[in-house]
């Protein structure tokens, strides 16, 4: 390309101008690409809160970058209630929030971020366990696989990820599920490219993650000493509870290793804020499930997922039947010694009062009439 500078050709100016035009076009293309990504992110966000999660109560968590890139007013058009939370200032809220709000199906959690969410994850304690959680990344450079591996997110029964993919000529958003039981390669499992027509419903983002466990080996915490449900036989643990678990394992494609007894030789209770026994193994020692008899307490329901009870035991008090009292005590037995003393004392006092009253009455009165009158008055009172 030749250009005229000051009325003459200039090869050096030609090169400089060509490079300028090249960078100018590249700069413009970068601006247009970024603008397109921001527009797509807003579209995905609006589709989530207004279509897929329509009618759900949302716990919307955003970091500082996400608040700048998205117009969160779109969430106000959701038919359900929306609780907006800043991820960098969430510890106070999460520590004081009732357990039922961040556990179970009360809220659908939507975390939108542009940078690492490790500070937010550090605020999540054991009560954090929403049934439905979706992670939406606005930055393709964030290591989303590391987030999906983290057990604080894997607690959720339904987990999904939406993130931009800049490898193609155009920016697009991809949707992922997580199948940890299938192996590390499936921790981030693609559901396809996002499109308003293909991801309109909630179930499009949250397919069943655990309809099969892909041959995983689970660690079973138990104490094999509860006949006929669990009992040792020839060095192995047998029982009706394991027979039932075998049926479930065949249906869900998993196997299990049985723990014969807890290391601390305790059944399982909350002591000074820490779980012991089988429940302690489940909470702290990498056990996947526990089968045994437990009392249905509020603490257990608060910290663990409990199946429907399939066997219920009743507890009663047993007292020995006392020997029958001798017949001569039949007259005295109906009342206690205190009552009998009160009766005798009353008779004595009444007798003394009657004598005093009779002495105070003139001799002209009939003693028998006076006695009857005083006695009647005493009984009446």
C-alpha positions in Angstrom: 0.0 0.0 0.0 1.4 3.5 -1.0 0.3 6.7 0.7 1.4 10.2 -0.1 2.9 12.1 2.8 3.7 15.7 2.3 3.4 15.3 -1.5 6.0 12.5 -1.8 6.1 8.7 -1.5 7.6 7.4 1.7 8.2 3.7 2.1 9.0 4.0 5.8 5.7 5.9 6.2 4.0 3.3 4.2 5.1 0.5 6.5 4.2 2.6 9.5 0.8 3.4 8.2 0.1 -0.2 7.3 1.0 -1.4 10.8 -1.2 1.3 12.2 -4.2 0.2 10.1 -3.5 -3.4 11.1 -3.5 -2.7 14.9 -6.4 -0.4 14.5 -8.5 -3.1 12.9 -7.3 -5.6 15.6 -8.2 -3.2 18.3 -11.7 -2.6 16.9 -12.2 -6.3 16.5 -11.3 -6.9 20.1 -13.7 -4.2 21.3 -16.5 -5.7 19.2 -15.7 -9.2 20.5 -15.8 -8.0 24.1 -19.0 -6.2 23.6 -20.6 -9.2 22.0 -19.5 -11.4 24.9 -21.0 -8.9 27.4 -24.3 -8.9 25.5 -24.4 -12.7 25.3 -23.7 -12.9 29.1 -26.6 -10.6 29.8 -28.8 -12.7 27.5 -27.8 -15.9 29.3 -28.4 -14.3 32.7 -31.8 -13.1 31.8 -32.8 -16.5 30.4 -31.7 -18.1 33.6 -33.6 -15.9 36.0 -36.7 -15.3 33.9 -37.1 -18.6 32.0 -35.2 -21.6 33.5 -35.6 -20.6 37.1 -39.0 -18.9 36.7 -41.0 -19.3 39.9 -38.0 -20.4 42.0 -36.7 -18.4 45.0 -33.2 -17.4 44.0 -30.1 -16.9 46.1 -28.2 -14.7 43.6 -24.5 -14.4 44.5 -22.2 -12.1 42.4 -18.7 -10.9 42.7 -17.6 -7.3 42.0 -16.9 -7.9 38.3 -20.2 -9.6 37.7 -22.1 -6.7 39.3 -20.4 -4.4 36.8 -21.0 -6.5 33.7 -24.6 -7.6 34.3 -27.8 -5.6 34.8 -29.1 -7.5 37.8 -32.4 -5.6 37.5 -33.4 -8.4 35.2 -33.7 -10.7 38.2 -36.5 -8.4 39.5 -38.7 -9.7 36.7 -38.5 -13.2 38.1 -41.8 -14.5 39.5 -40.1 -15.8 42.6 -38.3 -13.9 45.3 -34.6 -13.0 44.8 -32.0 -12.6 47.6 -29.0 -10.7 46.2 -25.6 -11.4 47.9 -22.1 -10.0 47.2 -19.7 -12.9 47.3 -16.9 -10.8 48.8 -19.1 -9.8 51.7 -21.0 -13.0 52.4 -19.5 -14.4 55.6 -21.7 -12.4 57.9 -24.9 -13.4 56.1 -24.0 -17.1 55.8 -22.9 -17.4 59.4 -26.2 -16.0 60.7 -28.6 -17.4 58.1 -30.9 -20.2 59.4 -29.9 -23.6 58.2 -33.0 -24.3 56.1 -32.4 -21.3 53.9 -29.1 -22.6 52.5 -29.8 -26.3 52.7 -32.3 -28.2 50.6 -34.8 -26.9 48.1 -35.7 -23.5 49.7 -33.4 -21.5 47.4 -31.9 -22.2 44.0 -28.4 -20.9 44.2 -26.9 -18.9 41.3 -23.2 -17.9 41.6 -22.0 -15.5 39.0 -18.3 -14.6 39.0 -15.4 -13.1 36.9 -12.5 -14.1 39.1 -11.6 -16.7 41.7 -14.3 -17.6 44.1 -12.0 -19.2 46.7 -12.7 -16.4 49.3 -16.4 -17.1 49.0 -15.9 -20.9 49.2 -14.0 -20.4 52.5 -17.1 -19.0 54.1 -19.2 -22.1 53.3 -19.6 -24.4 56.4 -21.3 -27.7 56.7 -24.8 -26.3 56.5 -24.3 -25.1 52.9 -26.0 -27.7 50.7 -28.6 -26.3 48.3 -30.3 -28.9 46.1 -29.8 -26.9 43.0 -26.7 -24.8 42.3 -25.5 -23.2 39.1 -22.1 -21.6 38.6 -22.0 -19.0 35.8 -18.5 -17.8 34.8 -18.0 -14.6 32.8 -14.2 -15.2 32.5 -13.0 -18.2 30.5 -9.6 -18.0 32.2 -11.0 -19.0 35.6 -10.3 -22.7 36.4 -13.8 -23.9 36.6 -12.8 -27.5 36.8 -11.2 -26.9 40.2 -14.5 -25.4 41.3 -16.5 -28.4 40.2 -14.1 -30.8 42.0 -14.5 -29.0 45.3 -16.7 -30.9 47.8 -18.5 -27.8 48.9 -20.1 -27.5 45.5 -20.4 -31.3 44.9 -22.7 -31.5 48.0 -25.5 -30.2 45.8 -27.6 -32.9 44.3 -27.9 -30.9 41.1 -24.9 -28.9 39.9 -24.3 -27.1 36.6 -21.8 -24.7 35.1 -22.2 -22.1 32.3 -19.0 -20.4 31.0 -17.8 -18.6 27.9 -15.8 -20.4 25.2 -13.4 -18.1 23.3 -11.7 -20.8 21.2 -14.1 -20.4 18.3 -14.3 -17.3 16.1 -17.3 -16.1 18.0 -17.8 -16.1 21.7 -20.3 -18.7 22.9 -21.4 -20.0 26.2 -21.2 -23.7 27.0 -23.2 -25.6 29.6 -21.7 -28.4 31.7 -22.9 -30.9 34.3 -20.6 -32.8 36.7 -20.4 -36.6 36.9 -17.7 -37.2 39.6 -18.5 -40.9 39.9 -17.6 -41.4 36.3 -14.0 -40.3 36.8 -12.1 -37.0 36.8 -12.5 -36.7 33.1 -16.3 -36.4 33.6 -16.1 -33.9 36.5 -16.8 -31.3 33.8 -19.2 -33.0 31.4 -20.5 -30.9 28.4 -24.2 -30.6 27.9 -23.8 -28.5 24.7 -23.7 -25.0 23.5 -26.1 -22.6 25.2 -29.0 -21.4 23.2 -32.3 -19.8 24.2 -34.2 -22.5 22.5 -32.2 -25.4 23.9 -31.9 -24.3 27.5 -35.2 -22.9 28.5 -36.2 -25.2 31.3 -34.6 -26.0 34.6 -34.2 -29.7 33.9 -32.2 -28.8 30.8 -29.4 -27.5 33.1 -29.8 -30.2 35.7 -30.0 -33.7 34.3 -29.8 -36.4 36.9 -26.2 -36.8 38.0 -26.4 -40.0 40.1 -28.8 -42.3 38.1 -25.7 -44.5 38.0 -22.4 -44.4 40.0 -20.4 -46.0 37.2 -18.9 -48.8 39.2 -17.6 -46.6 42.0 -16.5 -48.3 45.3 -18.1 -46.6 48.3 -16.8 -46.7 51.8 -19.5 -47.9 54.2 -19.2 -46.8 57.8 -20.9 -49.3 60.2 -20.6 -51.3 63.4 -21.2 -55.0 62.5 -22.9 -55.9 65.8 -26.7 -55.4 65.4 -28.3 -58.8 64.6 -30.2 -59.4 62.3 -29.4 -56.2 60.5 -25.6 -56.4 60.7 -23.6 -59.3 62.2 -20.2 -60.9 61.7 -20.0 -64.3 60.0 -16.8 -66.0 58.9 -14.9 -62.8 59.1 -17.4 -60.9 56.9 -20.3 -58.6 57.8 -23.8 -60.0 56.9 -27.3 -58.9 57.6 -30.6 -57.8 56.1 -29.4 -54.2 55.9 -26.5 -55.3 53.6 -28.9 -57.4 51.6 -31.0 -54.3 50.9 -27.8 -52.3 50.1 -26.8 -55.0 47.6 -30.1 -54.5 45.7 -29.5 -50.7 45.6 -25.8 -51.3 44.5 -27.0 -53.5 41.6 -29.4 -50.9 40.5 -27.0 -47.9 40.7 -23.9 -49.8 39.6 -21.6 -49.5 42.6 -19.9 -51.7 45.2 -18.8 -51.0 48.7 -16.3 -51.8 51.4 -17.7 -52.5 54.9 -16.1 -51.1 58.1 -16.5 -53.7 60.9 -16.4 -51.1 63.7 -15.4 -47.4 64.2 -11.8 -46.7 65.3 -12.9 -44.9 68.4 -15.3 -47.7 69.4 -18.2 -45.2 69.8 -21.6 -45.6 68.2 -22.1 -42.0 67.1 -23.1 -38.8 68.9 -22.3 -35.1 69.1 -19.7 -34.4 71.8 -18.4 -30.9 72.3 -19.3 -29.9 68.8 -17.6 -32.9 67.1 -19.3 -36.1 65.9 -17.9 -39.4 67.1 -18.3 -43.1 66.1 -19.8 -44.0 62.8 -21.2 -40.4 62.3 -17.7 -39.0 62.9 -16.3 -41.3 60.3 -19.0 -40.1 57.8 -18.3 -36.5 58.7 -14.5 -36.5 58.9 -12.9 -39.8 57.7 -14.0 -40.2 54.1 -16.9 -42.6 54.6 -19.6 -42.2 51.9 -22.6 -43.6 53.8 -23.5 -45.2 57.1 -26.0 -48.0 57.8 -27.1 -48.7 61.4 -29.7 -47.9 64.1 -29.7 -44.2 65.2 -32.1 -42.1 67.2 -33.7 -39.5 65.0 -32.4 -36.3 66.7 -32.4 -32.7 65.5 -28.6 -32.7 65.4 -28.5 -35.6 63.0 -31.1 -34.2 60.7 -29.2 -30.9 60.7 -25.8 -32.3 59.7 -26.6 -35.4 57.6 -28.9 -36.5 54.9 -31.1 -39.2 56.4 -33.0 -41.9 54.5 -36.6 -42.8 55.3 -36.5 -45.1 58.4 -37.2 -48.7 57.3 -37.2 -50.1 60.9 -38.4 -48.4 64.0 -37.7 -49.7 67.6 -39.7 -48.7 70.6 -38.4 -48.0 74.1 -40.4 -48.6 77.3 -39.8 -48.5 81.1 -40.2 -51.9 82.9 -40.9 -52.1 86.7 -41.2 -55.1 88.9 -44.8 -55.8 90.2 -44.7 -55.2 94.0 -45.8 -58.0 96.4 -49.4 -57.5 97.7 -49.7 -55.8 101.1 -50.8 -57.9 104.1 -54.6 -57.8 104.8 -54.1 -56.2 108.2 -52.7 -53.2 106.4 -55.8 -52.9 104.3 -57.3 -50.2 106.6 -54.1 -48.1 106.7 -52.9 -48.6 103.1 -55.3 -46.1 101.4 -53.7 -43.1 103.2 -50.2 -42.1 103.9 -48.8 -41.7 107.4 -49.1 -38.0 107.1 -52.8 -38.2 106.3 -53.4 -40.5 109.2 -51.6 -38.1 111.6 -53.6 -35.2 110.3 -56.8 -37.2 111.0 -55.8 -38.1 114.5 -54.7 -34.5 115.2 -58.0 -33.2 114.0 -60.0 -35.6 116.2 -57.9 -34.5 119.2 -58.3 -30.8 118.6 -62.1 -31.2 118.1 -62.4 -33.2 121.3 -60.6 -30.5 123.3 -62.7 -27.7 121.8 -65.9 -29.6 122.5 -65.0 -29.9 126.2 -64.2 -26.2 126.4 -67.4 -25.3 124.7 -69.5 -27.5 127.1 -67.9 -25.9 130.1 -68.7 -22.4 128.8 -72.4 -23.2 128.2 -74.8 -22.4 131.2 -76.2 -25.4 133.1 -79.7 -24.6 131.8 -78.7 -26.0 128.4 -79.0 -29.7 127.7 -75.4 -31.1 127.3 -76.4 -33.5 124.5 -77.9 -30.7 122.4 -74.9 -28.6 122.8 -72.6 -31.5 121.8 -74.6 -32.1 118.7 -74.7 -28.4 117.7 -70.9 -28.1 118.2 -70.2 -31.3 116.3 -72.4 -30.3 113.4 -70.8 -26.9 113.2 -67.3 -28.5 113.2 -68.2 -31.0 110.5 -69.8 -28.2 108.4 -66.7 -26.0 108.6 
